[in-house]
């Protein structure tokens, strides 16, 4: 646990002095404000439905770019080998870096809390739905950060890692859109592996155990793949 905490603090310090992190933070908050304005003006509802749905899409592109440097940059600079020789388990390295990315994403989401406050001033929004929606976005952040971390472990090029992370995540997002084009048996399977259907329950104010297990499994699989990728490189 101490090793995880050490890695987390190191990565958060890097984020704190990284101009790129502030660029993504600014872009995320700008898009959030735009989605909020469009959602309220186009629907006339005191709701964050449009905002929250679009924030999930934004995470698909932002999180791989936030995680792309974690291992790719370390490999390019030659510091990954030094990290391997330190008395720190690979699992602690993976979890620490993953937690730092999730923390940054949660801070980004926290910046959008001003929008529910605005709605509560002018209307009577459903706070229960808002809370579960934010929990759904946090679950998406956990899974997408893990996938981005895995992509970063596969290459020493940051940009390539970011693009690879997006490419890996897109099928999980688009598969629900393609259900109508698939045979009935395949459509049912596609529905189960797609992110949208599991996020939809959160945005309706429902926390379903199957959706929680989906995001837990999604995150665990990509963290495990990252661990195996680093472990195989350690012994080359």
Secondary structure as GFF3:
##gff-version 3
##sequence-region A 1 236
A	DSSP	alpha_helix	2	17	.	.	.	ID=ss1
A	DSSP	alpha_helix	19	43	.	.	.	ID=ss2
A	DSSP	alpha_helix	49	67	.	.	.	ID=ss3
A	DSSP	alpha_helix	69	77	.	.	.	ID=ss4
A	DSSP	alpha_helix	79	85	.	.	.	ID=ss5
A	DSSP	alpha_helix	90	110	.	.	.	ID=ss6
A	DSSP	alpha_helix	113	122	.	.	.	ID=ss7
A	DSSP	alpha_helix	127	152	.	.	.	ID=ss8
A	DSSP	alpha_helix	158	174	.	.	.	ID=ss9
A	DSSP	three_ten_helix	179	181	.	.	.	ID=ss10
A	DSSP	alpha_helix	184	193	.	.	.	ID=ss11
A	DSSP	alpha_helix	195	203	.	.	.	ID=ss12
A	DSSP	alpha_helix	209	234	.	.	.	ID=ss13
###
